[in-house]
Structures are given as C-alpha cells and as structure tokens.
Amino acid sequence: MIRALIFLLLSLFAFSQTDSTTQYIRAGNQADAVRKPQPGIGLMGGGKDQDEAFQWMCRKANGGDFVVLRATGTDAYNPYLRKLCPELNSVSTLIVHSREAASDPVTRQALRDAEAIFIAGGDQSNYVKFWAGTAVTEEIEAAAKRGVPIGGTSAGLAVLGEYAYSAMNDTVQSVEALANPFHERVTIEHNFLRLPGLENVITDSHFAKRDRMGRLIAFLARIDEDANTEVHGIGIDERSVVLLEPDGKAKVIGEGEGAYMLSGTGIQPRRPPVGHHGIEPGKPLDFGTSVQHVSVGKVIDWKNWTAPEAERYRLTAAGGKLTSTKPDGRIY
C-alpha cells in the first residue's frame, strides 16, 4: 500500500512535464497488479492498429498492467486498450521525451511493474537519442527476461531488433540506399535493445506500401560489411503483424501484404572485404538477397528462418536497381 501511494505521488508530480520528468498518464486501477505474464514479441508494421495483435498482448499480460512507451504524442492508446482489453488492471502511457526523463524514477518503476510493454510509432531517432543506454532500454530488456510480452509498431518496430535503422539523419528512400549504401541517411544502431529471438535481425515497417525493399537490402549489406556477420531482415507491411512466440513459432496476421523475410547472403557466398564485394561508398550496391514472402494467415519457423508456405524468390541489386527472379519481375 505504501509503495502504491509513493508511486502515485511520483506519477502526479511527473504530469508537470519538464526535461527531467516523464509524462505519465494512467487509466484504470492506480495500484499495481502483480500477475504472471507470458512472453512473446509483437512485430507490427504500422498503419491501422490490428485489434487481434493487441488482444494477443493483453492475454499474455494476464490481467496486469499494460504500458505504452513513446517520445512524443498523446495517450490515445489508453482508451483504445481499455475498451479492447477490459480485463487489464491498467493501461498507462509514458511519454519519455529526453534522456533526463528516461532516468526518472516514474519511468523505471512503471516499466518494472508492467505485464506488457508496447513501443508506439513516431520517430525512432528520438528513441535512440533519448533512451539508448538508459533505464528505459535496461528495463525493457529486464521485462523481456521475466516473461513480459513486448510489442512495437512503425518506429517502435524499427528499434526491436539487434540491429535497428535509426533514421538519425531523416528517412532514407530505397532509391537512395541502392545508389549509395553509405548514404548519410543510412544510419544503423547496434544493440539498442537485446531481446530474445531478435538476435542478428533488423526490421522495417510500412514495407511494401512505402517501397522499402531496396533500403532493407542496403541495410543488410552494410551490416554484412561492417560487422562481418550474416543477419536476417524482416519487412512487415502496413496493417500486418508477426506474432512471435518464445518457442520460435510465429504467425502473420492482419489485413496487409504480410511479411518479407530476407537473408542477405542467400544467393552468393561471403565475399572478400570492402572494395571487392560490391559495397563501396558513393557507388551503387551490388548484393544478392533471398526473399520469403509470408502472407497473412501463414506461419514462420523463426529459429530456422523459414516459412513452409512462403513465396520464395531472389533479388539482386546492381546499378542502383533491383531485379527479381519472379516470373513477372516484381519485387513484392
């Protein structure tokens, strides 16, 4: 009881949003509910929120406290989730708008008490600038380890993988990244978050809708070059979601084009260092990629990076353009 009262007082103080305090907006019961959640990761591609995905997270929260994280914006998810998941003890929005706010005791305590954590859309460069190496990322990782489901949409999806497109210099378009994979807007963050199941993975959102295939291939090539390790990329379209279970089974749900699973060295073996393997500053990308398009309703064997019912084809980047092995030459 004393702990709940102290936390309530701290949260009321945080409403006066300064550089050092988080804006904390809570709907539902003020006292923390101690529940045992079930793990999982909700990879949401942006656009219209998919009720089924949030209901999946709510079930895993087991009647506990659902926390929405953002750097800007409003508490619009609070009424949405309260109506969609009335069994939740509470829904809170934390607007963590600075590195000082990321160290606010309110921020840390709310994340420690959470039975579900969701990172909303926005600008992922703010997430990296404000949250990297702070209590926010520390507590998200700790939450995942204790079995709390984690989700993210759009910019929130972009920061979930071991590698993340940080957009520190504004958004890069596919045509720019293919023409020069070292373009100033190709900025990649490593280990912003370390979540179980998302090792050696980079994500992208609004995928087919905003024609982001070329840039995800460029991201894979850059990581392959810079880190000398093979990574997987997954592009999730608007109104599409991948629900990843801890056993490595995943399902694609929603109303969009689904998910595109990429393997950066899927066509050709690893080649020698820079200057010899088709990725040089200021020059068009030369890189091959295998693609598995997993439509809505299909499943993914995440641990083996394969989908039994996927449409499989290959893409090759050369001269700043992509060519496809699909009969119609399409890249999606």
N, C-alpha and C positions, 0 to 999 in steps of 0.2 A: 504494500500500500504506500509506504514512504517513497519507494523507488518510483512508482507511478506518479505520485504528486510532484517529485523533483523533476521528472521528465516533462510533465505538463507545464510546470513553471518555465523550464528552459525553452520549451516549444513556443509558449506565448511570447516570451522575450524575443524569439527569433523572427516574429512577424515584422518587427521593425527592421526591414532589410537594409543592412549595411554591408560593407565589403567583407566583414568578418563573420557574418551570420547567414545561415541558410534560411530561406523562406520555407516554412513547414506548415502544410495545410492538411489537416487530418479530418476524415469523415468516418463516423461510426464510434465505437467504444474508445474511450480515452485510455483505458488500462490495457496493458499488453496482454495478449492471449498466448499462452505457452502451448504450442502444438508441434507435432512431429510432421514435417513436410516430406515430400517425395521429390527426388532430384529429376532434373530434365532441363533442356535448353530449347527455348522457342525462338527460332530464327525467322523473323518477319520482314518481308520485302518492301514494306511501305505501302502508301496509298490507303484505301479504305481498310479500317481495322476489321479483322476477322473474328467474329464472336467466338467461334469454335476454339481458336488458339488461346484466347484469354480464359475461356471456361476450362481448358486443359490445365493452364497455370493455376487457376483457382482451385480445382480439385486437388492438385498437388500441394497447395497451401494448407489444405485440411482445416479450413475454418479459422485460419490465423490472420496475420496482418500483411497486407499487400502494399508494397512501397513502389512508387513511380519516381524515377530519377530524371531530372532534366537540368539544363543550364539556363534556359530561358523559357518563357511561356506561362501557361496557366495551369490550374488544377482540373482541367476538363476531363481527365480520366477518372477523377473521383466519383462524380455522379454516374458516369458510364459503367464503371466497375461495380459500384454499389447496387445498381439496378440489375446488372448481368449476373452478379455473384452475391446474392443477399446473405449467403452463409458466412461470408468473411466477417471477421471481428472488426476490421477497419480497413480503410484504403487511405493512404497518405501520399501526398506529392511533396517531394523535396526539390526545391529549385536551388541548386548549388552553383552559384554564379561567379565564384572566384576561388583561388587556392586557399585563401583565408577561410572562406565558408566551408571548404572541403575538410578543414580541421575543426570545425565547430562540433562541440560535444553532442548537439542535437543530431547532426548528420550521422555520426558514428553510432549513437545509441539506436536511432531508428533503423539503421541497416542491421545492427546486431539483433534487434527484436523481430526482424522481418521473416515471414514464412514464404514470401515470393518477392522478387525484385525485377522490375521492368525498366529498361532504359528507353525513353521516348525518342522520337525523331527531333531533328533540329540541325545543328552544325557540329559535326564530330570534332572539328578543330577546337571548339570550346571545351569539349570533354577532355581532349588531350591536354590543352593548356591549363585547365582548371583542376583536373582530377588525377592526372598521372602521378604516381608515387605518393599519393595522399591516403588519408583514411578511407576515402571512397573506394578506390580500387582494392585496397587492403581488405576492407570489409566485404566487398562483393566476392572476392576470392575465398575468404573465410566462410561466407554464406554457402557458396557452392560446395565446399568441402563438407559442410554439415548437412547437405542434402536439400538446400533451398533451390527451387526452380528459378532460373534466370532467363529473361527474355529481352529482346530488343527489336525495334523497328527502324527502318531507314538509317539515319545516323547512328541510332542505338544498335542496329545490326552491324554496322560497319566496324564497331570497336570490339566486337566479341571474340574474334579470332586471335591466335597468337600473333599474327601479322594483321595490321589494320591500315587501310587507306585513310590518312589523317586529314587530307584536304587543307593543309596548313597555308597554302597559297591559293586558295579558291579551288573550285572544281575543275578537274581536267576532263576533256572530252576524249572519246575513243580515237578520233582522227588525230588529235594532238599527241596522244600517248603512243600511237603506232608510228607516227612520223618521227618521234624522238622520245624513246622510253626514259630519257634523262631530263625530260621537260621539267621546268621549275615547279610545275604543279603536280608532278608525280612524287608525292611525299608519303613515305611508308613508315609506320610506327611498329616497333617490335616489343612484345610483352607489355603492352598497355594493360591487358588482362591475361591471366593464365587460367583458363577454365578447362576442366576435364573433358576430353573429347574434341577440343578445338585446337589441339597442338598441330603445328605445321599446316594451318588453314588460314586463308584470307577470304573475306566475304565481300559481297557487293549487293546493293539493293536497287529497286526500280529497274530491273535489269534489261529485259527486252524492251520495255516501254521507253526507256531513255537510251537505248542502244549502247550499252556499257560492256559488250563483249570484248571489243578491242582493248579497252583500258584494263580490264581484268587480266587479259593475256599479257599485257605490258607489265602489270604488277608482278605476275608470276615470273616473267623473265628477269625482272630486276631483283627479285628475291633469290632466284636461282643463281644470278650473277654475284650479288653482294654477299649472300650468306652461304653460298655453295651448298645449298640443301634443296631437295625437291619438296615443294609444297603443293597443296591442293587449293583450288579456288572454287567457291560456290557462289553463283549469281542467282539471286532469288527475285523473281518478278513481283511487280505490284500485285496486291491482293492475293499473294501466295505466301505460304508459311511451311517451314520444315520443323517438325516436332521431333526432337532428338531425345531418345531415352538413354539411360545410363548403360544399358547393355549393347548399345551401338545400333539398335534398330531405330529407324526414323520413317516418318510418314509425311508426304507432301499433301497439304490441304489448301483450301481456299477457292478463289474464283478466277485466278490469273493464269499465266502461262507455265507456272510451276518453277522448277529449279534447274540450273545448268551446272553440272559438276565438271570441273576442268582439272586435268593433270598436265603440268607444264612440260614434262619431258615424255609425253606419251607417244610421240612419233619417232623421235631420234634419240640416240644415246647422249649422255652428258658429254659436252664438248670442251675443248681447252678454254683457258681464261679469256678475259676481255680482249677484243681485237681479233679473236679467232672464232667466236661463236655467235656472231650475228647480233650483238648488242653493244653499241658504241655510242657515246654522247654525240648528239647532233645528227645521227644517221637513223634511217628507218629501221624498224625492228625486223629481224629475221629469226622466226621462232615457230615451233610446231606445238600443237596442243590437241589432246584428245578430249572429246566432249561427250557427256551423257546428259541428254535432256530427259528429266523426270517430270512427267506431267502430274497434275493434281489427281490424287487418289492412289498413286503408286508409292512404293516403299523403297527405302535405301538401306543397304548394308554398309553402314558408315565406317565400321572398322576396316573393312576391305575395300572401301571406296568404290562400290559398285552398286548398281540398281538393276535387278533382274529384268525389268520391263522397260528399261530406258531406250530411247532412240540414240544410237551411237554413230558418231561421225568424227571427222578430223578437220581442224582448221590450221591453215598456215599463214603466218604474217610475212609479207615480203613487199618491199617498196612502199610501205605505208598502207597497204591494203590487206584484207583477209580473203582467202579463197577457201572454199568448203568442198568436202567430198560428197555432200548430199546431192542427189540427182538433180535437184532444182537449183543448186548452188547457193541456197540460203544459209545464213549463219545462225539463225534461230529456229 
